[in-house]
Structures are given as structure tokens and as C-alpha cells.
Amino acid sequence: MRDTRPRSAHVRRSSGHLADGRELIYFDDSEPYASGGAQRSFDDRRPLEPHASDSRMRFDELAGEWVTFATHRMDRTHLPPADQCPLCPTRPGHQPTEIPADDYDVVVFENRFPSFAGDPIEGHSDGSTTDVPAHGRCEVVCFTSDHSTSFHELGVSRVRTVIEAWADRTAELSARPGVAQVSVFENRGKEIGVTLHHPHGQIYAYPFVVPRTEAMLRQARRDRRGEEHDLLGDLLAAEIAAGTRIVARGSSWTAYVPVAARWPVDVRVVPHRNVPDLAALNDDERDELAVVYPELLRRFDAFYPRVAKVPYIAAWHQAPVGEGRDLCRLHLHLFSIMRAPRKLKYLAGSESAMGAWVNDTTPERIAARLQELARD
């Protein structure tokens, strides 16, 4: 059954399924689709087998963390030529792609090679941590049908549509059985390890709270002094008071380089209002984010002379669905592993083995360069 409904004043949502049963959702901001004057195609004629995943998880007792094993991901598509990109629209004369339409605005679909998939079977688990199914969901978000562009080049209206899609999926996935946390992220650049160059991101619905969030929760609980205490809010207030590492500030958002930045280019983007996730943002906050975020990405691409596209990871940290939700504030961690033109920061012994970080620059230098790149 297809679900077609408006999601905001300018975005229409249309949901259907691909040939193997995976869900695909169009988010339209252009006519005639945004008003419902025309319908998007779900006519996927590829001879695909029913979708299945054999991902498993085991608990690392020494580290206190879950490790996921998804062997089917070894066969996923790896850096195909542009005319064989599975994230481009399906166009005459070319092989069918993951998107049946001949054009689109923003599309979300279930990953064909997911790390997490399926709902937990009630009463099935025996409580074992030795080897259990990796339940959850992984989705791909295509920001545009234009294969050759970048996120910051999309335009404010299209970025706003992407934000609407992020919020929609966060709300819906958070309500799924067995989901403990939802993460939204984009990997950009072959140096990061992307397997597809088309502008896209991913959404993971985890069956556990991820280690980075667990660490933040420990710090928040350790530092909590009252029911209204907000650790990230305190850090934001301190950065605003200091002022030296602020790189962008609006009425709803502030972007700054953290005082203990780990990466050669490292920015945290925080809403002024304490909200748990993207779904909780109001229209004004979403509107401003659609301006602030691509501007920061533009500065990233200009950070190093003679580097056209700086590789980066943009990860939205959202509050857990259950316990600890009141202690986590939504924020974006935007960083690059490039420490100089054509030179990467590799995680060697101190970082990878010991978890003791060493940065090759200082937060103040990072902030100064990003401030220098701001438009007049």
C-alpha cells in the first residue's frame, strides 16, 4: 500500500516498495509532485530476490561494546562509473537503478546491504550476548538526482527538504520495535571510504545505544547538578562566552570548534534550544539550519588551498529513544581527516590502540581559518 501525504508546507511524501520488498520514499518539493498533481514511479522491474540480511552481533565484554558482523556487505557496489551509479534516476538507455523514477528531488530507501535489518521477534531472545541477530534498519538518503554536485551546492530550499526527510525518518524509525537510537550521517570523499560518489547520506536505527553516546551519558550523569542540568548546553554557553572558537551563530544555532578538538578540521553545531533529535526541531530552527549548515560545508571545501572537495564526516548525534533521552541534546559533529592538502590524519598506535588522541593542530587555529572563510 502506497502512502502519499504532505509532510510540511512545501514537501510531499510518497512511499512504496522496490522489487525485493524494500521501502522507498520520495520527498518532493518541486511541481507537479509537491502538490500531488503527479505521482512518482515505484515500477521497479529488476529481477531481485526478496530482501534479506544475515547480520549478527556479539558483545565485547572487555570494552563493554557491541560489535556487528555483516558479511554480505563485502559484495556491495564499489565506486562504479557515473553512468552505472545505482543512486541516479532510472533513465532511458541505462540500466535500472535503485530509484525507478526518471528524476527526483530527495529519496530515502532501505539499504540493499544493511548492517542492521528486521524487527526483533518477541520472546525469541534468550538473553545471550554471544551471537544474536543485528536487528534494526539502515536507510540511504539521496540528496539530489544530480550526480556531480555536493551538499552545500544544493540550494536552501533543497537542503530544507533534506532536513524534512531526516526529521521524518528519525520520528518513524524511533518508534520501531527494538530501536534504541537513530543516527543520521554523511560520509563524503573516497578518503573517508565511500563506495558511491553520488551525494547521499545514511540513517542507522541501532538496536543499542552507540558507544559515543554512552560516553556522553556517563559525563552528563557525572556532572549533573539538578533536574534541569544540560552538559552540552553548558559547553555551548561557555563557548559563546569565550567567543574565540565560534565560527557561525544565528538565532537558533551556533557552530564552534570544540576546546578539545580531535580532528584537523573539527566543528560542533548545536541548537540553542534543548531538543533531543531532528524530529523535535520547529520550522524556524529547520529554516535556519538550511542556511547555516551548507555555509559550513562550503567553508570546509575552501579550508585547504588547491583542494576542491575536502573529505568529511557529518554525524548527527541524537538522544537515545529510551533511558538517557533527557540528558542528550541534539548536535552535529562535522569533521575532516585531512590534515593538509593531500595528507590524511591516520589513526596509529596512540589513537587506534590506546584511544589517546593527539591532534596536529589547535582548536584556535582551526577556528581562525573557518572564521577567515566566512562570507562578508
PATI-993924 format. One line per field, with one value per residue (C-alpha): residue number from 1; x, y, z; residue in one letter. Coordinates in Angstrom, 1 decimal, decimal comma, padded with zeros to 4 digits. Layout:
residues N
pos NUM; ...
east X; ...
north Y; ...
up Z; ...
code A; ...
//
This chain:
residues 376
pos 1; 2; 3; 4; 5; 6; 7; 8; 9; 10; 11; 12; 13; 14; 15; 16; 17; 18; 19; 20; 21; 22; 23; 24; 25; 26; 27; 28; 29; 30; 31; 32; 33; 34; 35; 36; 37; 38; 39; 40; 41; 42; 43; 44; 45; 46; 47; 48; 49; 50; 51; 52; 53; 54; 55; 56; 57; 58; 59; 60; 61; 62; 63; 64; 65; 66; 67; 68; 69; 70; 71; 72; 73; 74; 75; 76; 77; 78; 79; 80; 81; 82; 83; 84; 85; 86; 87; 88; 89; 90; 91; 92; 93; 94; 95; 96; 97; 98; 99; 100; 101; 102; 103; 104; 105; 106; 107; 108; 109; 110; 111; 112; 113; 114; 115; 116; 117; 118; 119; 120; 121; 122; 123; 124; 125; 126; 127; 128; 129; 130; 131; 132; 133; 134; 135; 136; 137; 138; 139; 140; 141; 142; 143; 144; 145; 146; 147; 148; 149; 150; 151; 152; 153; 154; 155; 156; 157; 158; 159; 160; 161; 162; 163; 164; 165; 166; 167; 168; 169; 170; 171; 172; 173; 174; 175; 176; 177; 178; 179; 180; 181; 182; 183; 184; 185; 186; 187; 188; 189; 190; 191; 192; 193; 194; 195; 196; 197; 198; 199; 200; 201; 202; 203; 204; 205; 206; 207; 208; 209; 210; 211; 212; 213; 214; 215; 216; 217; 218; 219; 220; 221; 222; 223; 224; 225; 226; 227; 228; 229; 230; 231; 232; 233; 234; 235; 236; 237; 238; 239; 240; 241; 242; 243; 244; 245; 246; 247; 248; 249; 250; 251; 252; 253; 254; 255; 256; 257; 258; 259; 260; 261; 262; 263; 264; 265; 266; 267; 268; 269; 270; 271; 272; 273; 274; 275; 276; 277; 278; 279; 280; 281; 282; 283; 284; 285; 286; 287; 288; 289; 290; 291; 292; 293; 294; 295; 296; 297; 298; 299; 300; 301; 302; 303; 304; 305; 306; 307; 308; 309; 310; 311; 312; 313; 314; 315; 316; 317; 318; 319; 320; 321; 322; 323; 324; 325; 326; 327; 328; 329; 330; 331; 332; 333; 334; 335; 336; 337; 338; 339; 340; 341; 342; 343; 344; 345; 346; 347; 348; 349; 350; 351; 352; 353; 354; 355; 356; 357; 358; 359; 360; 361; 362; 363; 364; 365; 366; 367; 368; 369; 370; 371; 372; 373; 374; 375; 376
east 000,0; 001,4; 001,5; 001,2; 000,9; 002,3; 005,0; 005,3; 004,1; 006,5; 007,3; 005,2; 006,0; 005,2; 006,0; 006,1; 008,3; 011,1; 011,1; 012,7; 010,3; 012,5; 010,7; 011,4; 010,1; 010,1; 010,2; 009,1; 009,5; 009,0; 005,9; 003,9; 004,8; 004,8; 001,1; 000,1; -000,6; 001,6; 002,7; 006,2; 007,0; 007,5; 007,6; 010,9; 011,2; 014,5; 014,6; 015,6; 015,3; 013,4; 015,4; 017,2; 020,1; 022,3; 023,9; 024,8; 026,1; 028,4; 029,2; 032,8; 032,9; 036,3; 035,3; 031,6; 030,5; 028,5; 030,3; 028,3; 029,2; 027,6; 029,4; 027,0; 028,4; 031,5; 029,6; 028,2; 028,7; 032,1; 032,9; 031,1; 031,4; 029,0; 026,8; 026,3; 025,6; 022,8; 021,7; 021,0; 017,4; 016,4; 016,7; 016,1; 019,0; 020,6; 020,2; 017,6; 018,8; 017,6; 015,2; 012,6; 011,7; 013,5; 014,1; 013,6; 014,1; 015,1; 014,7; 015,1; 015,2; 016,2; 019,9; 020,4; 023,4; 022,4; 024,4; 021,1; 017,8; 014,5; 012,4; 013,2; 010,9; 009,0; 010,0; 012,7; 015,8; 017,4; 019,4; 022,6; 025,3; 027,4; 025,8; 022,4; 020,7; 021,6; 018,0; 017,4; 017,3; 019,7; 018,5; 020,1; 019,2; 019,8; 020,1; 019,6; 019,4; 022,5; 025,4; 028,1; 027,1; 027,8; 025,5; 026,5; 025,6; 022,0; 020,4; 018,5; 015,1; 016,5; 018,6; 015,3; 013,8; 016,6; 016,2; 012,5; 013,4; 015,9; 013,2; 010,6; 012,8; 014,1; 010,5; 009,4; 012,4; 012,5; 009,0; 010,1; 010,3; 013,8; 015,3; 017,4; 018,9; 018,7; 021,8; 021,9; 025,2; 027,0; 030,4; 032,0; 035,1; 037,0; 039,5; 036,6; 035,9; 032,7; 031,7; 029,4; 030,2; 026,6; 025,6; 024,0; 023,9; 022,7; 020,4; 021,0; 018,4; 020,5; 019,3; 021,7; 022,9; 026,2; 029,5; 030,0; 026,5; 027,2; 030,3; 028,4; 025,7; 028,4; 029,8; 026,4; 025,4; 028,8; 028,4; 024,7; 023,7; 020,0; 017,0; 017,4; 021,2; 022,3; 026,0; 026,1; 024,1; 026,8; 029,6; 027,7; 027,3; 031,0; 032,0; 029,7; 031,1; 034,7; 033,8; 037,2; 036,2; 032,7; 032,6; 028,9; 026,0; 022,3; 019,2; 018,7; 022,1; 025,8; 028,7; 032,1; 035,3; 035,4; 038,0; 039,4; 039,0; 040,4; 040,4; 042,4; 039,1; 036,5; 033,2; 030,2; 026,8; 024,4; 020,8; 020,2; 017,0; 017,5; 015,9; 016,6; 016,5; 015,9; 012,2; 011,8; 013,1; 010,5; 010,1; 012,3; 015,1; 014,9; 014,8; 018,0; 019,8; 019,2; 021,3; 023,9; 024,8; 025,6; 027,6; 029,8; 030,3; 031,3; 034,0; 035,2; 035,7; 037,7; 039,8; 042,8; 044,1; 044,1; 041,8; 038,4; 036,5; 037,7; 036,6; 034,4; 032,0; 028,9; 027,2; 024,1; 024,1; 020,6; 019,3; 018,5; 014,9; 014,6; 016,8; 019,1; 017,0; 016,7; 020,5; 021,3; 020,9; 020,9; 024,1; 026,1; 029,7; 031,3; 035,0; 037,6; 040,5; 042,6; 045,4; 047,0; 046,5; 046,8; 047,8; 045,5; 045,5; 045,9; 044,9; 048,0; 049,1; 048,1; 044,6; 043,6; 045,2; 045,0; 042,3; 044,6; 044,1; 046,9; 045,9; 048,4; 046,9; 045,0; 041,2; 042,1; 043,9; 041,0; 038,5; 040,6; 040,7; 037,0; 036,3; 038,5; 036,5; 033,1; 031,4; 031,4
north 000,0; 003,4; 006,3; 009,7; 012,7; 016,2; 016,5; 020,3; 023,3; 022,6; 018,8; 015,8; 012,3; 009,3; 005,8; 002,5; -000,6; -001,8; -005,2; -007,0; -005,5; -002,7; 000,6; 003,6; 007,1; 010,2; 013,7; 016,2; 020,0; 020,6; 020,6; 018,8; 016,3; 018,6; 019,4; 015,9; 016,8; 013,9; 010,6; 009,2; 005,9; 002,7; 000,5; -001,4; -004,2; -005,6; -009,3; -009,0; -011,7; -010,9; -008,7; -010,5; -009,8; -012,2; -009,5; -010,7; -009,0; -010,1; -008,2; -007,3; -007,9; -006,2; -003,0; -003,1; -002,6; -004,3; -005,4; -006,1; -008,7; -008,1; -010,4; -009,7; -006,1; -007,5; -007,7; -004,2; -001,9; -000,2; 003,1; 002,3; 004,7; 007,6; 006,0; 002,9; 004,7; 003,0; 006,2; 008,1; 008,1; 005,3; 006,9; 005,6; 003,7; 003,0; 000,0; 000,4; 001,9; 001,9; 004,7; 003,8; 007,4; 009,3; 012,2; 013,0; 015,7; 013,7; 010,0; 007,6; 003,8; 000,8; -000,1; -003,1; -004,1; -003,2; -003,5; -003,8; -005,1; -006,5; -006,3; -008,4; -011,4; -011,0; -013,7; -015,1; -013,8; -016,0; -013,0; -014,3; -011,8; -014,5; -014,3; -012,5; -011,1; -007,5; -006,1; -002,5; -000,6; 001,1; 003,6; 005,6; 009,3; 010,7; 014,5; 015,1; 013,4; 015,4; 013,0; 015,6; 018,2; 018,5; 019,1; 022,7; 023,4; 022,2; 025,5; 026,4; 025,0; 021,6; 021,4; 022,2; 019,2; 017,0; 018,2; 017,4; 013,8; 013,4; 014,5; 012,2; 009,2; 009,9; 010,0; 006,9; 004,8; 005,8; 004,3; 000,9; -002,1; -002,7; 000,5; 002,2; 005,1; 006,7; 008,3; 010,4; 010,9; 011,7; 010,4; 012,4; 011,5; 008,3; 009,1; 008,5; 005,2; 006,0; 003,4; 005,7; 009,2; 010,3; 012,9; 010,9; 010,1; 007,3; 006,7; 003,9; 002,7; 000,9; -001,9; -000,5; 002,9; 003,6; 003,9; 007,6; 008,4; 006,1; 008,1; 011,4; 010,0; 009,0; 012,5; 014,1; 011,9; 012,5; 016,3; 016,6; 019,0; 019,2; 018,1; 020,9; 020,4; 020,1; 019,4; 020,2; 023,4; 024,4; 023,8; 025,9; 028,7; 028,6; 028,7; 031,7; 033,5; 032,9; 033,7; 032,8; 029,5; 030,5; 030,1; 030,8; 032,0; 032,6; 033,0; 029,2; 027,6; 028,1; 026,4; 026,3; 024,4; 022,3; 023,3; 019,7; 019,2; 015,8; 016,3; 018,6; 020,3; 019,9; 021,7; 021,1; 022,6; 022,9; 024,2; 026,9; 025,1; 021,8; 019,3; 015,5; 014,9; 016,3; 015,5; 017,9; 020,9; 023,6; 025,2; 028,3; 026,0; 023,9; 027,0; 028,5; 025,1; 025,0; 028,2; 027,6; 024,0; 024,3; 027,5; 025,5; 022,8; 025,5; 026,7; 023,1; 022,8; 026,1; 025,2; 023,9; 025,8; 023,7; 021,0; 021,1; 018,8; 018,2; 014,7; 014,9; 013,1; 014,9; 012,9; 014,0; 012,8; 012,3; 011,3; 007,6; 006,6; 005,4; 005,8; 008,9; 010,8; 013,8; 014,0; 014,3; 017,4; 017,1; 018,2; 017,8; 016,7; 017,8; 016,9; 016,0; 013,6; 015,7; 017,4; 019,2; 019,2; 015,5; 014,4; 012,5; 012,0; 008,3; 006,8; 005,0; 003,5; 006,2; 006,7; 003,3; 001,1; 003,2; 005,7; 008,6; 011,3; 013,5; 016,4; 018,0; 021,5; 023,5; 024,3; 028,1; 027,7; 025,6; 028,3; 031,2; 029,6; 028,9; 032,4; 033,8; 031,9; 033,4; 035,5; 039,2
up 000,0; -001,0; 001,4; -000,1; 002,2; 002,7; 005,3; 005,5; 003,6; 000,8; 000,9; -000,1; 001,0; -001,2; 000,0; -001,9; -002,4; -004,7; -006,4; -003,5; -000,9; 000,4; 001,2; -000,9; -000,1; -002,2; -000,6; -003,3; -003,2; -006,9; -009,1; -010,2; -007,5; -004,4; -004,8; -005,7; -009,3; -010,5; -008,8; -008,5; -010,1; -008,0; -011,0; -010,2; -012,8; -011,7; -011,1; -007,4; -004,8; -001,6; 000,6; 003,5; 005,9; 007,9; 010,2; 013,7; 016,9; 019,7; 022,9; 023,7; 027,4; 027,8; 026,1; 027,0; 023,4; 020,7; 017,5; 014,4; 011,7; 008,3; 005,9; 003,0; 002,8; 001,2; -002,0; -002,1; -005,1; -005,0; -006,9; -010,2; -013,1; -013,2; -015,9; -013,7; -010,4; -008,5; -006,9; -010,1; -011,5; -013,9; -017,4; -020,9; -022,4; -019,0; -016,6; -013,9; -010,6; -007,0; -007,9; -010,6; -011,4; -014,2; -011,9; -008,2; -005,5; -002,3; -002,0; 001,0; 000,7; 002,7; 002,1; -000,1; 002,0; 005,6; 008,7; 010,7; 009,4; 010,6; 013,8; 016,9; 017,4; 020,6; 023,2; 020,9; 022,6; 025,3; 026,6; 025,1; 024,0; 022,3; 018,9; 018,3; 015,2; 014,4; 014,3; 013,2; 009,9; 007,6; 005,0; 002,2; 001,7; -001,8; -001,5; -005,2; -008,6; -009,8; -009,6; -009,8; -007,1; -003,4; -000,4; 000,0; -003,6; -003,3; -002,5; 000,7; -000,5; -001,3; 001,9; 003,8; 002,1; 003,2; 006,8; 006,5; 005,3; 008,2; 010,7; 009,2; 009,2; 012,8; 014,1; 012,3; 013,0; 016,6; 017,0; 015,6; 018,0; 019,3; 018,1; 020,8; 018,9; 015,4; 013,8; 010,6; 008,8; 005,6; 004,5; 001,7; -000,2; -001,1; 001,7; 004,1; 002,5; 000,5; -002,1; -004,1; -005,2; -005,7; -003,0; -000,3; 003,4; 005,6; 008,6; 011,1; 013,5; 016,1; 018,5; 021,1; 022,3; 020,5; 022,4; 021,8; 023,2; 026,2; 026,9; 026,7; 029,1; 031,6; 031,5; 031,8; 034,8; 036,5; 036,1; 036,7; 039,5; 039,1; 037,0; 034,5; 034,0; 030,4; 029,9; 026,2; 026,9; 029,5; 027,0; 024,4; 026,9; 027,7; 024,1; 023,4; 026,4; 025,3; 021,7; 020,2; 018,6; 017,3; 013,6; 012,9; 015,1; 014,3; 016,3; 016,7; 016,0; 017,0; 015,3; 017,1; 017,2; 020,4; 023,0; 022,8; 019,0; 017,9; 014,2; 011,8; 010,9; 013,6; 014,2; 016,5; 015,5; 018,4; 018,6; 021,2; 022,4; 024,2; 021,8; 021,7; 017,9; 014,4; 014,6; 017,6; 015,6; 014,9; 011,5; 012,4; 013,5; 010,4; 008,2; 009,8; 009,7; 005,9; 005,7; 008,4; 007,5; 003,8; 004,6; 006,9; 004,3; 001,8; 004,2; 004,6; 000,9; 000,9; 004,0; 002,1; -001,0; -004,2; -002,6; -004,4; -002,2; 001,4; 002,7; 005,7; 008,0; 009,2; 012,0; 013,8; 017,4; 018,6; 022,0; 022,7; 022,4; 026,0; 029,1; 029,0; 026,5; 028,8; 029,2; 025,5; 023,3; 019,5; 017,8; 014,7; 014,6; 011,4; 010,8; 008,3; 008,4; 006,0; 008,0; 005,0; 001,2; 000,0; 003,6; 005,9; 009,6; 010,1; 013,5; 014,6; 017,9; 020,3; 018,8; 017,4; 020,0; 023,1; 022,4; 023,4; 020,9; 019,5; 017,2; 014,8; 015,1; 017,7; 018,0; 017,9; 014,5; 013,1; 014,2; 012,9; 009,4; 009,4; 010,6; 007,8; 005,2; 006,3; 003,6; 004,2
code M; R; D; T; R; P; R; S; A; H; V; R; R; S; S; G; H; L; A; D; G; R; E; L; I; Y; F; D; D; S; E; P; Y; A; S; G; G; A; Q; R; S; F; D; D; R; R; P; L; E; P; H; A; S; D; S; R; M; R; F; D; E; L; A; G; E; W; V; T; F; A; T; H; R; M; D; R; T; H; L; P; P; A; D; Q; C; P; L; C; P; T; R; P; G; H; Q; P; T; E; I; P; A; D; D; Y; D; V; V; V; F; E; N; R; F; P; S; F; A; G; D; P; I; E; G; H; S; D; G; S; T; T; D; V; P; A; H; G; R; C; E; V; V; C; F; T; S; D; H; S; T; S; F; H; E; L; G; V; S; R; V; R; T; V; I; E; A; W; A; D; R; T; A; E; L; S; A; R; P; G; V; A; Q; V; S; V; F; E; N; R; G; K; E; I; G; V; T; L; H; H; P; H; G; Q; I; Y; A; Y; P; F; V; V; P; R; T; E; A; M; L; R; Q; A; R; R; D; R; R; G; E; E; H; D; L; L; G; D; L; L; A; A; E; I; A; A; G; T; R; I; V; A; R; G; S; S; W; T; A; Y; V; P; V; A; A; R; W; P; V; D; V; R; V; V; P; H; R; N; V; P; D; L; A; A; L; N; D; D; E; R; D; E; L; A; V; V; Y; P; E; L; L; R; R; F; D; A; F; Y; P; R; V; A; K; V; P; Y; I; A; A; W; H; Q; A; P; V; G; E; G; R; D; L; C; R; L; H; L; H; L; F; S; I; M; R; A; P; R; K; L; K; Y; L; A; G; S; E; S; A; M; G; A; W; V; N; D; T; T; P; E; R; I; A; A; R; L; Q; E; L; A; R; D
//
